[in-house]
Amino acid sequence: MKFKAEIYLLVISLVFTLSGCGFKPEAQPLQLSVRSTLGLLQEDPQFVMYLNFKNMSRTKFWEKNISDSLLNEEKTFGSILNTFKLATGASISSGLDEMFYSNSWFGENSIVLKGLFSKKKLDEYLASDSTFSVTKTAEGKDIYINNENGLYFFFKDDFTICASNYLKQLDEMIQYKDTVVSGLLKNEKLLNSISDIIYKDDLWMVSTEKAFIKGIYQNFLGSAAGIKPEDNSGSDSSKTQSDSVSSPENEKVNLENLYTKYNSISFSASMNENIIILIQNDFIDESSSKFFRSILNGFLTVSRISAGGKQKLPAAKILDKVRVNRYDNEVYIDVNIDNSDLEILRKTNLMSEPVQ
């Protein structure tokens, strides 16, 4: 019995030792088919989004919590997905396998849909719908036009539909060949950020545009107002003078200018019975990542105290699941959500100002 107890203690010690090392998670590989399709998107978008409906729709979490209605209300691409569902029978739960979406500050977008589509059925449907019209390119390719929102789309092949509201982008999508590096594949910085995303198989979104990242944190600034970075003075024995909160240019890092210190930000998720949501924040230096981690830890501490008072709020359960980890210049925020947690999230604004 004593020997067995010692073994248990050894295993437990190893687990805690490994956990304490903080090994950075390994990113899932970028599938060749996904990488090739990225060439159809514009070179310099403000963000890129990818959804693999085929993978997600096979999971228990999707089956219990998600349906086609999730995207139908989205003005940007909901109407076109609903059109394809009615006209081809392909929906995000059956037939529509993947979607790629990118957008620029000037409103130009690129949409690529992968799945099983019936061009014949689509032609028959659009022939009786005055909302749409059809024209042809000089090469004889059919171009479909939504006359209400100015969206153009065409069949790249039997399994791929390309769409854009920008004729120049549409022409580039028509001319695209996977033997040539073009479109987003020419944006090395953004492509590297995509490669670094941990969860690539189900859904992800990424941006390297500082103005876009600034917009995200304009919403966060109000929630974090008055919260100071936590005191890490004794929590990191390897901390030196160079680890103080300052950038290489000796400019003090604060919430207002933090977005200027970003290389990229990404959101990704892995879905099974539950859904793991991960936000990856990639900074230009360790000082910025340390500052951001401190702000996050301070915000979470205040929020947990507020949500866990005399009458512990349901939000406290979600906040207790949030984990913040730093790996050199990167800060990861992750949370594992189950069905009961999702119900809480639908009723709770976790980013609201803490209750005093």
VEXNUNU-516084 format. One record per residue: residue in one letter; x, y, z of N, C-alpha, C in turn. Coordinates in steps of 0.05 Angstrom, whole numbers, padded with zeros to 5 digits, always signed. Layout:
<atoms>
aXYZXYZXYZ;...
</atoms>
This chain:
<atoms>
m+00017-00024+00000+00000+00000+00000+00017+00025+00000;k+00039+00024+00016+00057+00047+00017+00069+00052-00010;f+00078+00030-00024+00090+00033-00050+00070+00045-00070;k+00045+00036-00069+00024+00046-00087+00019+00076-00082;a+00019+00084-00056+00014+00112-00049+00037+00129-00060;e+00062+00119-00059+00085+00134-00069+00083+00138-00099;i+00073+00117-00113+00069+00119-00142+00049+00141-00148;y+00026+00142-00133+00006+00162-00137+00018+00190-00133;l+00034+00193-00112+00046+00219-00106+00065+00227-00128;l+00079+00208-00139+00098+00214-00161+00083+00223-00186;v+00061+00209-00192+00045+00217-00216+00034+00245-00213;i+00023+00250-00189+00011+00276-00183+00032+00298-00185;s+00056+00292-00175+00078+00312-00176+00086+00317-00205;l+00087+00296-00221+00094+00300-00250+00073+00317-00264;v+00047+00312-00258+00026+00327-00271+00029+00357-00264;f+00033+00363-00238+00035+00391-00231+00061+00403-00242;t+00082+00387-00244+00107+00397-00255+00103+00404-00284;l+00090+00387-00299+00085+00392-00328+00067+00416-00331;s+00046+00418-00314+00028+00440-00316+00042+00466-00311;g+00060+00465-00292+00074+00490-00285+00094+00499-00307;c+00102+00481-00324+00121+00488-00345+00108+00506-00366;g+00081+00504-00368+00067+00521-00387+00074+00516-00416;f+00074+00492-00424+00080+00486-00452+00059+00498-00470;k+00068+00511-00491+00050+00523-00511+00036+00502-00527;p+00009+00503-00530-00005+00483-00545+00005+00483-00574;e+00004+00459-00586+00012+00456-00614-00010+00463-00633;a-00005+00480-00652-00026+00488-00672-00032+00465-00691;q-00058+00462-00696-00066+00442-00716-00056+00450-00743;p-00048+00431-00760-00038+00438-00787-00059+00451-00804;l-00050+00469-00822-00068+00481-00841-00071+00463-00865;q-00095+00453-00869-00100+00434-00890-00093+00446-00917;l-00082+00430-00935-00074+00440-00962-00097+00451-00977;s-00120+00439-00975-00144+00448-00990-00153+00475-00979;v-00151+00479-00953-00158+00505-00941-00138+00527-00949;r-00113+00520-00948-00092+00539-00956-00096+00548-00985;s-00101+00528-01003-00105+00535-01031-00129+00553-01035;t-00151+00549-01020-00175+00565-01023-00170+00593-01014;l-00152+00598-00995-00146+00625-00986-00137+00643-01008;g-00126+00632-01030-00118+00647-01053-00141+00661-01067;l-00166+00652-01062-00189+00665-01074-00198+00690-01059;l-00188+00694-01035-00195+00717-01019-00177+00741-01025;q-00185+00765-01018-00169+00789-01025-00143+00789-01008;e-00123+00803-01019-00096+00802-01007-00095+00815-00980;d-00109+00838-00976-00107+00853-00952-00134+00858-00938;p-00146+00838-00927-00171+00841-00913-00167+00851-00885;q-00188+00862-00873-00186+00870-00845-00189+00846-00827;f-00203+00825-00836-00204+00800-00821-00211+00777-00840;v-00205+00753-00832-00212+00729-00847-00226+00709-00828;m-00247+00697-00838-00262+00677-00822-00266+00651-00837;y-00264+00629-00823-00267+00603-00834-00286+00586-00817;l-00305+00573-00829-00323+00555-00815-00326+00529-00830;n-00322+00507-00815-00324+00480-00827-00350+00468-00816;f-00372+00472-00831-00398+00462-00822-00399+00432-00822;k-00385+00419-00841-00385+00390-00842-00375+00378-00817;n-00352+00388-00807-00341+00378-00782-00359+00384-00758;m-00368+00409-00756-00383+00418-00732-00410+00404-00730;s-00423+00400-00753-00450+00389-00753-00451+00360-00744;r-00428+00347-00743-00426+00320-00734-00423+00317-00703;t-00420+00340-00690-00415+00339-00661-00441+00341-00645;k-00439+00331-00620-00463+00332-00603-00469+00361-00595;f-00449+00377-00592-00454+00405-00584-00470+00419-00606;w-00462+00415-00631-00477+00428-00653-00506+00417-00654;e-00509+00391-00651-00535+00379-00652-00554+00391-00631;k-00543+00397-00608-00560+00406-00586-00565+00436-00586;n-00546+00451-00598-00546+00480-00593-00547+00498-00618;i-00541+00487-00641-00537+00504-00665-00554+00494-00688;s-00564+00513-00704-00580+00506-00728-00575+00527-00749;d-00588+00524-00772-00584+00542-00795-00592+00571-00787;s-00610+00574-00769-00619+00601-00761-00597+00618-00749;l-00575+00605-00741-00553+00619-00730-00542+00641-00749;l-00542+00635-00775-00531+00654-00794-00552+00668-00811;n-00576+00660-00810-00597+00671-00828-00601+00701-00824;e-00597+00711-00800-00602+00738-00794-00578+00757-00800;e-00556+00745-00807-00533+00761-00813-00535+00774-00840;k-00536+00801-00842-00540+00815-00867-00518+00810-00887;t-00493+00806-00876-00471+00804-00894-00472+00779-00912;f-00477+00756-00900-00477+00732-00916-00501+00714-00911;g-00518+00722-00892-00541+00705-00885-00560+00702-00908;s-00566+00724-00923-00585+00722-00945-00576+00704-00967;i-00550+00704-00973-00540+00687-00995-00541+00657-00986;l-00535+00652-00960-00536+00624-00951-00565+00614-00951;n-00583+00632-00944-00611+00624-00945-00621+00619-00974;t-00610+00635-00992-00617+00631-01021-00606+00604-01030;f-00582+00597-01023-00570+00572-01032-00585+00548-01019;k-00595+00552-00995-00610+00531-00981-00636+00525-00996;l-00650+00547-01004-00675+00544-01018-00671+00533-01046;a-00651+00543-01059-00647+00537-01088-00632+00511-01093;t-00613+00504-01076-00597+00480-01081-00601+00458-01061;g-00615+00465-01039-00618+00445-01017-00595+00442-00999;a-00573+00458-01004-00549+00457-00988-00551+00477-00965;s-00550+00468-00941-00552+00485-00917-00527+00481-00900;i-00524+00497-00879-00501+00494-00862-00501+00468-00845;s-00524+00455-00845-00525+00429-00831-00524+00406-00850;s-00528+00411-00876-00527+00388-00895-00521+00399-00923;g-00499+00391-00934-00492+00398-00961-00472+00421-00963;l-00473+00440-00945-00454+00462-00945-00431+00455-00926;d-00408+00449-00937-00386+00438-00921-00369+00460-00907;e-00361+00480-00923-00343+00500-00912-00351+00528-00922;m-00343+00548-00907-00347+00576-00915-00322+00592-00908;f-00312+00608-00927-00290+00626-00923-00301+00654-00927;y-00295+00673-00909-00305+00700-00912-00283+00720-00904;s-00280+00741-00920-00261+00762-00913-00274+00789-00921;n-00265+00810-00908-00277+00836-00913-00255+00857-00910;s-00259+00880-00924-00240+00902-00922-00254+00926-00909;w-00238+00946-00903-00249+00970-00890-00267+00985-00910;f-00263+00981-00936-00279+00995-00956-00305+00979-00963;g-00309+00957-00949-00334+00942-00954-00332+00920-00974;e-00309+00918-00988-00306+00896-01007-00303+00870-00993;n-00319+00850-01001-00317+00824-00988-00311+00802-01007;s-00303+00779-00996-00299+00755-01012-00312+00732-00997;i-00328+00716-01010-00341+00694-00998-00336+00669-01015;v-00328+00648-01003-00324+00622-01017-00340+00601-01002;l-00357+00587-01016-00373+00565-01004-00364+00539-01017;k-00360+00519-01001-00353+00492-01011-00375+00472-01003;g-00383+00455-01021-00403+00436-01014-00415+00422-01039;l-00439+00411-01036-00453+00398-01057-00475+00416-01067;f-00472+00428-01090-00492+00446-01101-00503+00436-01128;s-00527+00444-01133-00540+00437-01159-00543+00462-01175;k-00526+00466-01195-00527+00490-01212-00554+00491-01228;k-00563+00468-01236-00588+00466-01251-00612+00475-01234;k-00613+00466-01210-00634+00474-01192-00632+00504-01185;l-00608+00514-01183-00604+00543-01178-00614+00559-01201;d-00608+00551-01226-00617+00566-01249-00648+00566-01250;e-00660+00544-01244-00689+00542-01244-00702+00561-01223;y-00689+00561-01200-00699+00578-01178-00697+00607-01184;l-00673+00616-01194-00668+00644-01200-00684+00654-01223;a-00692+00636-01241-00708+00644-01265-00735+00655-01256;s-00745+00646-01233-00772+00655-01224-00770+00676-01202;d-00746+00686-01196-00742+00705-01174-00730+00731-01186;s-00746+00752-01186-00737+00777-01198-00715+00791-01182;t-00710+00781-01159-00688+00793-01143-00661+00788-01155;f-00659+00767-01171-00634+00759-01184-00635+00762-01214;s-00612+00766-01225-00608+00766-01254-00582+00752-01261;v-00579+00744-01286-00556+00729-01294-00543+00742-01318;t-00517+00744-01318-00502+00754-01340-00479+00735-01346;k-00464+00740-01368-00442+00722-01375-00417+00737-01379;t-00394+00724-01373-00368+00736-01378-00362+00732-01408;a-00340+00744-01417-00331+00741-01444-00326+00712-01451;e-00318+00697-01431-00312+00668-01435-00338+00651-01433;g-00361+00663-01427-00386+00648-01426-00393+00638-01399;k-00379+00646-01378-00386+00636-01351-00409+00652-01339;d-00428+00639-01327-00452+00651-01315-00444+00666-01290;i-00452+00691-01288-00449+00708-01264-00477+00715-01254;y-00482+00707-01229-00508+00713-01217-00506+00739-01201;i-00528+00755-01202-00527+00781-01188-00552+00783-01170;n-00547+00790-01145-00569+00797-01127-00574+00827-01131;n-00596+00834-01144-00601+00862-01150-00607+00879-01126;e-00613+00867-01103-00619+00882-01079-00595+00891-01064;n-00574+00874-01063-00551+00881-01047-00525+00883-01064;g-00527+00879-01090-00504+00881-01107-00483+00859-01104;l-00492+00836-01095-00473+00814-01092-00472+00797-01117;y-00448+00792-01126-00443+00775-01150-00432+00748-01141;f-00441+00727-01155-00429+00701-01149-00430+00683-01173;f-00412+00662-01172-00410+00644-01195-00399+00617-01185;f-00402+00596-01201-00392+00570-01195-00363+00568-01205;k-00344+00566-01186-00316+00563-01194-00313+00534-01205;d-00325+00515-01192-00327+00488-01202-00352+00476-01190;d-00356+00450-01193-00381+00437-01184-00384+00437-01154;f-00363+00443-01139-00364+00442-01110-00357+00468-01097;t-00353+00490-01113-00344+00515-01102-00360+00538-01114;i-00371+00555-01097-00385+00579-01105-00369+00603-01094;c-00363+00622-01111-00348+00646-01103-00367+00671-01105;a-00364+00689-01086-00381+00712-01086-00366+00737-01076;s-00375+00760-01086-00363+00786-01077-00382+00808-01086;n-00381+00831-01072-00396+00854-01081-00378+00873-01096;y-00353+00864-01102-00333+00881-01115-00325+00867-01141;l-00330+00880-01163-00326+00867-01189-00297+00860-01194;k-00278+00877-01185-00250+00871-01189-00242+00846-01174;q-00252+00843-01149-00246+00819-01134-00259+00794-01147;l-00283+00798-01158-00296+00776-01171-00280+00766-01195;d-00269+00786-01210-00253+00779-01234-00228+00764-01225;e-00215+00772-01203-00192+00758-01193-00199+00730-01184;m-00222+00726-01173-00231+00699-01165-00236+00681-01190;i-00246+00694-01211-00251+00679-01236-00224+00670-01248;q-00204+00687-01247-00179+00682-01260-00160+00664-01243;y-00167+00660-01217-00149+00646-01199-00144+00617-01207;k-00118+00610-01205-00110+00582-01210-00092+00574-01186;d-00096+00550-01176-00082+00542-01152-00052+00537-01156;t-00043+00540-01181-00015+00537-01187+00000+00564-01185;v-00015+00586-01179-00003+00612-01177-00009+00624-01149;v+00011+00636-01138+00008+00649-01112-00006+00676-01116;s-00030+00678-01106-00046+00703-01110-00064+00707-01086;g-00078+00730-01086-00097+00736-01065-00084+00736-01037;l-00098+00725-01018-00088+00725-00990-00062+00710-00987;l-00056+00692-01005-00031+00676-01003-00007+00694-01007;k-00010+00718-01017+00012+00737-01020+00017+00753-00994;n-00002+00751-00975+00001+00765-00950+00014+00747-00929;e+00041+00749-00929+00057+00730-00912+00051+00734-00882;k+00047+00759-00873+00042+00764-00845+00016+00751-00836;l-00005+00755-00852-00031+00744-00845-00031+00713-00847;l-00017+00703-00867-00015+00674-00871-00001+00661-00847;n+00020+00674-00837+00034+00663-00814+00016+00663-00789;s-00001+00684-00786-00019+00685-00764-00040+00663-00765;i-00049+00657-00789-00068+00635-00793-00054+00609-00786;s-00030+00605-00794-00015+00580-00788-00012+00577-00758;d-00010+00599-00742-00006+00597-00713-00032+00591-00698;i-00055+00593-00711-00080+00588-00697-00081+00559-00687;i-00088+00555-00662-00087+00528-00650-00109+00510-00661;y-00134+00520-00660-00156+00503-00670-00165+00512-00698;k-00158+00496-00718-00164+00504-00746-00186+00487-00758;d-00194+00465-00746-00211+00446-00759-00240+00454-00760;d-00250+00470-00741-00278+00476-00739-00285+00505-00747;l-00275+00524-00732-00279+00552-00739-00257+00570-00728;w-00251+00591-00743-00231+00610-00733-00235+00637-00748;m-00225+00658-00735-00225+00684-00747-00199+00698-00738;v-00186+00713-00756-00160+00725-00749-00158+00752-00763;s-00143+00770-00750-00138+00797-00761-00110+00806-00753;t-00096+00819-00771-00071+00832-00766-00073+00862-00768;e-00098+00872-00773-00103+00900-00777-00106+00914-00750;k-00088+00932-00744-00089+00946-00717-00115+00962-00714;a-00125+00974-00735-00150+00989-00732-00173+00971-00725;f-00174+00946-00736-00195+00927-00730-00192+00918-00700;i-00167+00913-00692-00162+00905-00665-00169+00927-00645;k-00164+00952-00653-00172+00975-00637-00202+00975-00632;g-00218+00969-00653-00247+00968-00650-00256+00948-00630;i-00242+00925-00629-00248+00904-00610-00244+00914-00581;y-00221+00928-00577-00214+00937-00550-00228+00963-00541;q-00240+00977-00560-00257+00999-00552-00280+00990-00535;n-00290+00966-00541-00311+00954-00525-00301+00944-00498;f-00276+00935-00498-00264+00924-00473-00256+00946-00454;l-00249+00970-00465-00238+00991-00448-00257+01000-00426;g-00283+01002-00433-00303+01010-00413-00305+00990-00391;s-00304+00964-00398-00306+00943-00378-00282+00942-00359;a-00259+00950-00369-00234+00948-00353-00227+00974-00341;a-00244+00994-00344-00238+01021-00333-00234+01019-00303;g-00213+01031-00293-00208+01032-00264-00193+01007-00254;i-00189+00987-00271-00176+00963-00262-00146+00966-00268;k-00129+00963-00248-00101+00965-00251-00088+00938-00256;p-00065+00937-00269-00051+00912-00272-00045+00899-00245;e-00047+00873-00244-00042+00859-00218-00012+00862-00212;d-00006+00861-00186+00022+00863-00177+00036+00837-00180;n+00054+00835-00199+00069+00810-00204+00096+00810-00191;s+00101+00829-00174+00128+00833-00162+00136+00808-00147;g+00136+00789-00145+00143+00766-00129+00133+00741-00142;s+00117+00743-00163+00106+00719-00175+00124+00708-00197;d+00144+00723-00205+00162+00713-00227+00190+00718-00218;s+00204+00697-00209+00231+00700-00198+00251+00707-00220;s+00244+00703-00245+00262+00708-00267+00259+00737-00277;k+00241+00752-00265+00236+00779-00275+00260+00797-00271;t+00267+00813-00291+00289+00831-00290+00280+00859-00297;q+00299+00878-00297+00293+00905-00303+00281+00908-00331;s+00289+00891-00349+00280+00893-00377+00251+00882-00379;d+00241+00869-00359+00214+00858-00360+00193+00878-00351;s+00201+00902-00344+00182+00921-00335+00163+00929-00357;v+00140+00941-00351+00120+00946-00371+00128+00970-00388;s+00143+00964-00409+00151+00984-00429+00158+00970-00455;s+00154+00985-00476+00160+00974-00503+00189+00978-00510;p+00199+00966-00532+00226+00970-00540+00232+00999-00545;e+00211+01015-00552+00215+01043-00558+00212+01060-00532;n+00211+01046-00509+00208+01060-00483+00182+01075-00481;e+00163+01068-00496+00136+01080-00494+00120+01063-00475;k+00108+01076-00454+00093+01062-00434+00069+01049-00446;v+00064+01024-00440+00042+01009-00450+00018+01015-00432;n-00005+01021-00444-00030+01025-00429-00053+01015-00446;l-00076+01014-00435-00099+01003-00449-00106+01019-00475;e-00101+01045-00474-00108+01061-00497-00090+01055-00521;n-00065+01049-00517-00047+01045-00539-00040+01015-00543;l-00053+00998-00528-00045+00969-00529-00049+00958-00557;y-00069+00967-00571-00074+00956-00598-00051+00960-00617;t-00034+00981-00612-00011+00986-00629+00011+00966-00625;k+00009+00950-00603+00030+00931-00596+00023+00903-00606;y+00001+00901-00621-00007+00874-00631+00006+00867-00658;n+00012+00842-00661+00018+00830-00687-00008+00819-00699;s-00024+00805-00682-00049+00794-00692-00066+00786-00668;i-00092+00782-00674-00110+00771-00655-00127+00750-00670;s-00132+00727-00657-00148+00706-00670-00168+00694-00650;f-00190+00685-00660-00211+00671-00645-00214+00644-00658;s-00213+00623-00643-00218+00596-00655-00233+00579-00635;a-00243+00557-00645-00259+00539-00628-00256+00510-00637;s-00258+00492-00618-00258+00464-00623-00284+00452-00611;m-00299+00439-00627-00326+00430-00619-00327+00399-00618;n-00339+00389-00596-00345+00361-00593-00371+00359-00576;e-00369+00347-00553-00392+00348-00535-00395+00376-00523;n-00372+00389-00518-00371+00416-00510-00357+00433-00531;i-00353+00458-00526-00338+00475-00545-00316+00490-00529;i-00292+00487-00539-00269+00502-00528-00264+00527-00544;i-00266+00550-00532-00262+00575-00545-00235+00587-00537;l-00219+00595-00557-00192+00605-00551-00188+00631-00566;i-00178+00651-00551-00170+00677-00562-00140+00679-00559;q-00126+00682-00582-00097+00685-00582-00090+00714-00588;n-00074+00725-00570-00065+00753-00573-00035+00753-00577;d-00026+00760-00601+00002+00760-00607+00013+00788-00608;f+00032+00794-00590+00043+00821-00587+00071+00823-00599;i+00080+00848-00601+00107+00852-00614+00129+00848-00593;d+00123+00848-00567+00143+00844-00547+00131+00832-00522;e+00149+00822-00504+00140+00810-00479+00128+00830-00460;s+00138+00855-00460+00127+00875-00442+00097+00879-00446;s+00089+00879-00472+00061+00883-00478+00044+00859-00470;s+00055+00835-00474+00040+00811-00467+00037+00809-00437;k+00058+00817-00422+00057+00816-00393+00037+00836-00382;f+00037+00860-00394+00017+00881-00386-00011+00871-00391;f-00016+00859-00414-00043+00851-00421-00052+00828-00403;r-00034+00809-00397-00041+00787-00379-00048+00798-00351;s-00033+00818-00342-00039+00830-00316-00066+00843-00315;i-00072+00858-00337-00098+00871-00339-00121+00851-00339;l-00117+00829-00354-00138+00808-00355-00142+00795-00328;n-00120+00788-00315-00122+00775-00289-00135+00794-00269;g-00129+00820-00270-00142+00839-00252-00172+00841-00258;f-00179+00842-00284-00207+00843-00292-00222+00819-00283;l-00210+00795-00287-00224+00770-00279-00227+00769-00249;t-00207+00778-00234-00209+00777-00205-00232+00794-00195;v-00234+00819-00205-00255+00837-00197-00283+00826-00205;s-00284+00815-00230-00309+00804-00240-00318+00780-00224;r-00299+00762-00216-00306+00739-00201-00316+00746-00173;i-00303+00767-00161-00312+00776-00135-00340+00787-00137;s-00345+00803-00158-00372+00815-00161-00393+00794-00166;a-00386+00774-00182-00406+00753-00189-00409+00732-00167;g-00391+00732-00148-00392+00711-00127-00397+00721-00100;g-00414+00742-00098-00420+00754-00072-00439+00736-00056;k-00455+00750-00039-00473+00735-00021-00492+00717-00037;q-00502+00728-00060-00518+00712-00078-00502+00707-00103;k-00488+00685-00104-00469+00680-00125-00484+00679-00152;l-00475+00696-00171-00488+00698-00197-00480+00674-00215;p-00498+00666-00234-00491+00645-00252-00465+00650-00268;a-00460+00676-00274-00437+00683-00289-00411+00674-00276;a-00411+00671-00249-00387+00663-00235-00377+00636-00245;k-00396+00619-00252-00388+00592-00262-00372+00595-00288;i-00380+00613-00306-00365+00617-00331-00338+00629-00325;l-00338+00650-00308-00313+00664-00302-00292+00645-00289;d-00302+00626-00273-00284+00607-00261-00270+00589-00281;k-00282+00587-00305-00271+00569-00326-00251+00583-00344;v-00251+00610-00343-00233+00625-00360-00204+00621-00351;r-00187+00614-00370-00158+00611-00364-00142+00630-00381;v-00122+00643-00368-00104+00661-00382-00076+00651-00380;n-00063+00646-00402-00035+00636-00403-00019+00654-00421;r+00006+00658-00413+00024+00673-00430+00048+00656-00439;y+00054+00658-00465+00077+00644-00476+00094+00665-00491;d+00115+00676-00478+00132+00696-00490+00115+00721-00498;n+00112+00725-00525+00097+00749-00534+00067+00744-00537;e+00058+00721-00530+00030+00714-00535+00015+00709-00508;v-00011+00718-00509-00029+00713-00487-00053+00698-00497;y-00058+00674-00485-00081+00658-00493-00103+00659-00471;i-00127+00663-00481-00151+00663-00463-00168+00640-00473;d-00174+00621-00456-00191+00599-00465-00212+00592-00444;v-00234+00580-00454-00256+00572-00436-00269+00548-00449;n-00276+00528-00433-00290+00504-00442-00319+00507-00435;i-00337+00509-00455-00365+00514-00451-00381+00489-00456;d-00399+00482-00436-00417+00459-00441-00446+00470-00444;n-00465+00453-00447-00492+00461-00453-00504+00480-00431;s-00499+00474-00406-00509+00491-00385-00496+00518-00385;d-00470+00519-00391-00456+00544-00393-00467+00562-00415;l-00474+00549-00438-00485+00564-00460-00511+00578-00453;e-00527+00566-00437-00552+00578-00429-00547+00602-00411;i-00526+00601-00395-00518+00624-00379-00508+00647-00396;l-00492+00640-00416-00480+00660-00434-00502+00675-00449;r-00523+00662-00456-00544+00674-00471-00559+00696-00455;k-00557+00693-00428-00571+00712-00411-00552+00731-00396;t-00526+00729-00401-00507+00744-00386-00488+00760-00404;n-00482+00785-00395-00461+00801-00409-00437+00800-00391;l-00418+00782-00397-00395+00779-00380-00376+00803-00381;m-00379+00820-00402-00362+00843-00405-00373+00868-00393;s-00397+00866-00379-00408+00890-00367-00392+00898-00343;e-00395+00924-00335-00379+00934-00313-00385+00918-00287;p-00365+00912-00272-00369+00897-00247-00389+00911-00229;v-00405+00895-00215-00424+00905-00196-00409+00915-00171;q-00415+00939-00163-00402+00951-00139-00415+00941-00114;
</atoms>
